[in-house]
């Protein structure tokens, strides 16, 4: 079963009319609404639902995305009691936040909560063994092994970890731009691009950094990769560090390099061409995304007809 869940009585689960799969991160929420047998009817999007940004916000955005998916499916509103929801959310490994999320669930027949790394693995490999390195706003790696065991690596958050992520690249780009403004390092094309976004004087840059947060710093990552593609040495050095971090993550998950590897997230996909030949050779196209993996969680729970825990 998932890390955290609340399930209704088996007879209530048997009458579930809709399955809901949620992929929630620090940038946004993506949701798929399916019928009772798993056929996707509609999709919706909303703002962030990473638990670290607030449980109330997560539920608000999930319900907004559900309403959008229901409208796309031509259903109008769908009663929450008719829905079993699976959610792969950033921050689900923080017990207090996960428990609050389950405790405050607004009336779904079932709620199954996992971290978004695991639902990404399930979706990418159709529930079969494999590994995923996901690097977008944050970074996390997850593996499901042939014996059913699983492991997670990275995903420690943008302040102390998430090496190779968009926020990690953005923090280092900002540090470089600050040093260039001081005259501690030569002015580079990367520094100029960061200044164009965050300001060209000390006070403006400091104010930008105070307000930025994870998403703000992650928004600088494309500047790094664009400058690297244009030949800027400082940006290329940061790109190489990100590639090394993500390759180390892949090797940590599967030291024998036996399992298929899927890449998820805008940063990981953009760095694909710079990975070593061994890593690229193991990479496969994802069969589905994190929302699809969350739907697999729901399907497993409904098939098991498990009682409340």
N, C-alpha and C positions, 0 to 999 in steps of 0.2 A: 504494500500500500504506500501512498505518498507520505511525505514527512508529516503532514498535518491534514486532518480531514474531519468533516462532520457529515454523517450519512443518515438519512431517514430510515424508517423501518423498511424491511424488504418489500412489503406490499406497496409502500409509497413509491419506492424506486421503480417498481414494475410499471407504474403509471406515468413515469416521466415521458414527456412528449418531445423535449428538446435537449440537445447536448450543446454545451457552450465551452469553447476552448479559448483561453486568454494567454497572450504573451505580453507581459508588462515589464517595462524597463524604465530607466531614468529619463528617456527622451519621449516615449509615447507608449500607447496601449494599442495592440491589434487583437481583434476578437473574431472568431468564426462561430457562427450559429448553424447547428446541424439538426436534422430530424432525429427521431428516436433510434434509427439504425445507423446514424453517422453520416448521412448525405448532407454536404454543406449547402445551406440555403442562402446565406448572406454573410457579409463581412462588415466590420465597423472599426473605426479608429477614434482615439481620443488622446488626451494628454497623458502624462506619465503616471504609472501605477507602481513604481518601485516603492517597496514598503518603507525604505529609509526616508522617503519624502513625505510620509504620513499615510496612515491606514485609511483615514476618512477620505483623503484625496484619491487613494487607490480605488475604493469602492465607488466613489462618484464617477471617476473616469471609466471604470468597467461598465457601469450602468449606462453611461452615455454611449459607449461603443456598442453595447447590446441593443439599445434603442435604434441606433443607426443601422445595425445589421438586420434587425427585425423589419425596419422600413424598407431596406433593400430587398428583403425577401417577400415583401408585400403582405406582411403579417400585422402591421401596426404595432401595438404593444404585446409582449408575451408575458404572461404571469410568471413571476419568479418561482413560484411553487411548482410550476410545470417543467422547470429547468434543473438539470444537473450540471454544475460548473466545475471545470478543471482549470487551474491557473498556474502558470509558470511565471513567477514573479521574482525580480531582482530583490534581494534582501530576505527571502523566505527562510534562510538559514539562521536568521536572528530570532531566537525563540520568542522573546517578548512580543516582537512585532507580528510574528506569525500567529501567536495565540490571540492577539487582539484582532487580527484580521478574521480569524475563524469565529471569535466570540461576537463580533459585530456584523456578521454576514446578514444581509437584509431580507432573507426569506427564501433562498434557493432550497430545492429539495435535497441537494447534496453540494458540498464544496470540498474540493480536493486540491490541496496546495502543495506545490513543489517549487524549488528554485528554477529559474529560467534556463539554467545550463542543462539540467536533466531533461526538461521538456524539449529542449533543442536537440538533444541526443535522440530522444524517442522519435521526434518528427523526422530528423535527418535520415535515420536508418530504419524507419518503419517499425520501430520497437525491437529491432534486432541488435546484436552486439556491434559496437563501433565507438568512435571517439569524435568529439567536436571541440574545436578551438573557436570560441566566439570572441571577437574583438570589435566593438563598436564604440559607444560611449564609455563602457567599461570592458573588462576582460574576464573571462572565466573559461575553464576547460573542464569537460566532463567525459567520463568513459563508462560504458556498460559492457562488462566482460562476458565471455561465453558461459562462465559458471554462474551468471546472474549477479555477481558482485558489481559494485559501482564505486567510483571515486571522483572527487572534485579537486581541482587545483586552481590557484589564483582566485579571483573574485573577492579579494580582501577589501575592496573599496578604493576609490580614486585618490584618497589622501595618502594612504600608506602602501598601496599595491596597484593592482590592475595594470601591470606592466604591458606595454604594447598597445594600450587602448587609446581611444581618441583623447580622453581627458589627460592621460599620461603624456602623450605627445604634446598636447596643448600647454601643459604646465612647463615642460622643458623648452618649448618654443618661447613662452613668455619669459622664462629665466634668461634665455639667450638674448632676447630683445632688450631686457633690462640691463644686462651686462654691456651690450653694444651701446646703449644710451649713455652709460657711465664712462665708456671708453676703455672698459676692461678687455673687450674682444673687438676685433674689426667689425665694422658695419657690414652686414650681409644682406642679400636679397630677402632672406627669411625675416630678418629683423625689420626691414622696411615694410613687409607685408603685415607683420604683427602690429607695427605702429599705425598702419593705415586703419586698422580695426579698433585698437585699444587706446590710441592717442600717442602724441609725440613729445609729451612732457611728463615729468615725474608725477605730478598731482593727478593728471587725467588717467595715467596708467594705474596708479594705486587705487583710484576710485573704481576703475573697471575691474580690477582683480577682486576687490571687496565684494562687488555685486555679481561676479561671474558665476560662481558655483560650478558644479560638475559639467553641466551642459554648456556653460559659457566657455570653459577651457576646452571642452571637446570640439567646440565650433572652430577652434584654431587648427585642428589636425589637418583639414584639407589644405590649409596654407602651407604646412610642412611638406605634405606629399606633392603638392603642385610645385613648390620651390625646388624640391629634390629632383623632380622630373625635368625641371628647367636647368639643372646643373649646379645648384647652390650647394657648396660643400658642407655648410653647417646643417642644412636640412637633410642632406644625404647621410650625414653621421647619425642624426636622430632616427632616420628611417632604418638604418642598419641596426641600431640598438633595438628598435621595435621588432624587427625580423628575428633577431637573436632571441629576444624574450619569448616570442610566440613559438619558435622552434623548440626552445627548452621546455615550454609547456606541453607541446605535443609529445615530446620524448618522455616527459614525466608520466603522462597518462598511459603510454603504451611503450615501455622500454624495449620490448621485443620487436616493435614496429610490424605487428601482425594484423592489426585491425584496420578497417577502412576509416579514413579521417575525412570529416566534413568541416568546411570553414563557414562560419556565420559572422555576420556583422560587416559593416562597410569597410572598416580598416583591414580586417583579415582578408577580405576578398581583394581589396586593392593591392595588398602586399604579396599576393599569391605568386606573381612572376619573380619575386625576389627571394623566395624560399629555395632551399637546397633541393637538388634533384630527388633525393630520397623522400622528402616531405611531399613534394609535388606528385610523385608517383603514387603515393598512398591516397591522395585526395580523390574524393568521389563527389558527384553532384548530390545535393541533399534531396531526398524524396519528398520532404515536407519541411515546414518550419515549426517554431516553438508552439504556435497555436494548434497545429496539427498534433504535436506531441501531447498537448494538454487534452485534446479530444481523445487520444488513446488512453490517457489516464481515466477519463470518464467511462469509456467503453469497458475497460477492465473492471472498474468498480461496479458498473451495472450488471456485468456478466457474473460477477462474484456474489451480488446481492448481499454484501457485507453489512452488518449492523453498525450502530453508532459506537464510536470510540471517544 
